[in-house]
């Protein structure tokens, strides 16, 4: 029962900027969480870290060890990516538009409001206040929108909404007793959205500056040839500390403790100070009807990628401004565009559609193409082997995800209305889906197509779905006519229509032990049992005092659970028709207070009921969820609450807080729900998708489309080791298995053959084996394997991280073919399967080649031994017979 958060499916990207570390790891914000996608192994994981609200900005250190996240509430988390833990926290005073690590990793530049702050980057060391503010530049007259560091980490280039870009220097220089002002790049007619340094490859120093304006123009600036001291034009009359500036006759206030030589420039790093920049060229991107929404520059290739507001992106070779590619990847605005380290991959994100694309521009092919559901997920279903997870949502799409990798590999979009129910058949190759468009569709996983559609004579809206274990009969409950339709799976004809309910049929399930018995729940306050094959009408009716919302069978078929509108869970004996016991869950499911609630969360009656139930694989406990931030786990035998899972801490959602801050309440209503007509914030993370759906119409929704936290569907995997919850944040996957085992050798700098030998000499065989697997040298791996005593094999096998299993299995397959120590290697294989059986099953597709090699080696060895034994047996029989003949 020790379930932990494992992954987040259904939403690969929600807005903000994406970053790439180590050339193959893509980091993207998903609500208040962070998703890490390994582009090489095609795997995605979500860090078990939550921010207080939706994340708007990300920045990664150059070595890929640290990650900085900033959310809508200006709160910042400093994360160790390898250990997946939060090291430090800090809050900024205003919204952060850009954040970036310096190339040497020592500083962090933060654009907070009109200020550019330089912070010293903290490390692993625990300190009382790890963030140290080094410098603050207050020269901009409006919000800073873009930042860029010079290669030597001395200069910072900042673009602003005041239509200018400025160069700031980390070192203090004075000329003639007057502090040198930052140079301003003027001439833009719209907000500067991108600023970049161009480097002279021969000299290795900055020689150009590129600025990109929102109206679709790019400016190229270059250093003038003369080194004449020219004052920067149009510079404000104050410096970064607010000191009044003037000419040589004006007394200038010096910072306390500053020791410098006036009139002398530091030769180290001062080559851009007081130099004149001139405009070399001004180029247009040729997209007059579009705005520039994202851009990035690769310094090594001298290439610029630009994303526009209508889904078009363009790739240019600088400084000649030659267009290499111009393609349309979406109809909505591109909210992030970034190069990888080598510059061969381009990453694009569209927040409104939830798209995340990685495109290789040389071969013009996709490396990654993922898109989440446009609206909330309504239902989920596990395949019989627990390796696949199907999701259905209000966007009329059915998506199938690989649970181990977190990738969506197929999308079915034939439905014309919201998906309300999903069901996998026992053969795991067929998926059924019910929709409000009046159809039930069957999907084939061999050809990935809709091979059968089940309809009715008159259009109906289906809200529940089930099928027998054999898959011969399909049943679906309706929302409008309160009927249950029964189809023959093969012919597609309606075999029967079960009538009797007086309300929408939202719960439908077959008995696991008796395929003739069908249980249904309805808003008419009844649960009915039907004998589908033998008789017409309901076999038995279980009355309730309130509307019944859902019904589920225990896996052994001896118990029936249903939830009612009063917040109770009733357990029935379906054989005797008796009420066994009742769980009162109103207090357990009660969640937070909505923005528009007039009552407190304790006194409010809304949402205090369960809308989805799910038994565990052994039937010992039951999971329950509803319109709340909690998922409750109850012990069925003792009717006690075992645990409560809080699905999110995201304050951007409604219903998370139990107590609202009265300071945010005004005469016009809650402050967060008041529109600011003067705001120029566009869609994306700043304005969520759900706020763009027509909810602003009168009477549509009281909280103006602000998403409310809830759980719509719960499913436990057939293996019983994980469960999924369809929530407002996406599909949350909780698992008992440890999806992450920290490898301390990742932080060692001495991963060498000498280090392996030293570990063997110290009899640290586990450490030696892991180091040899990291080095990936066959001789060292085999040496470490044979250094383990047969008694210690179980302990060492359980200590091997899961990511090294494939390599280790390949080594065992090779050893079985050539090594004489057969029993020793087979003992290793047996212990590896015992210790990592669940991981091997979950990652069977990835490990399939290595497992097949091992199977072939074992089979071949078995055949050789069998032949040898048969030959020896015949020889022994012959010798025994000869002995008996010679000695009668």
Secondary structure, DSSP 8 states (H G I E B T S, - for coil): ---EEEEEES-S--SS--EEETTTEEEEEETTEEEEEETTTTEEEE-S---SS-EEEEEE-TTSSEEEEEETTSEEEEEETTTTEEEEEEE-SS-EEEEEE-TTSSEEEEEETTEEEEEE---SS--SS--EEEEEE---SS-EEEEEE-TTSSEEEEEETTS-EEEEESS--EETTEE----EE---SS-EEEEEEEE-TTT-SEEEEEEEETTSEEEEEEE-S-------TT--SB-TT--B---TTS-----TT----TT---TTT-TTTT--EEEEEEEE-S-TT--EEEEEEETTTTEEEEEETTSEEEEEETTTTEEEEEEE--SS---EEEE-SSSSEEEEEETTTTEEEEEETTTTEEEEEEE--SS-EEEEEE-TTSSEEEEEETTS-EEEEETTT--EEEEE---SS-EEEEEE-TTSSEEEEEETTS-EEEEETTTTEEEEEE--SS---EEEEEE-TTSSEEEEEESSS--EEEEETTT--EEEEE---SS-EEEEEE-SS-TTEEEEEETTTEEEEEETTT-SSEEEEEE-SS-EEEEEE-TTSS-EEEEETTSEEEEEETTTTEEEEEEE-HHHH-----TT-SS-TTT--TT-SEEEEEE-TTSSEEEEEESSSEEEEEETTTTEEEEEEE----TTSBT--SS--GGGEETTEEGGGS--TT----SSSSS-GGGGSSTTSTTS-TTTT--B--EEEEEE-TTSSEEEEEETTEEEEEESS-S----GGGG-S--SHHHHHHHHHTT-HHHHHHHHHHHT-HHHHHHHHHTS-GGGHHHHHHTS-GGGHHHHHHHHHHHHHH-S-HHHHHHHHHHHHHHSHHHHHHTHHHHHHHHHHHHHHHHHHHHHHHHHHHHHHHHHHHHHHHHHHH--
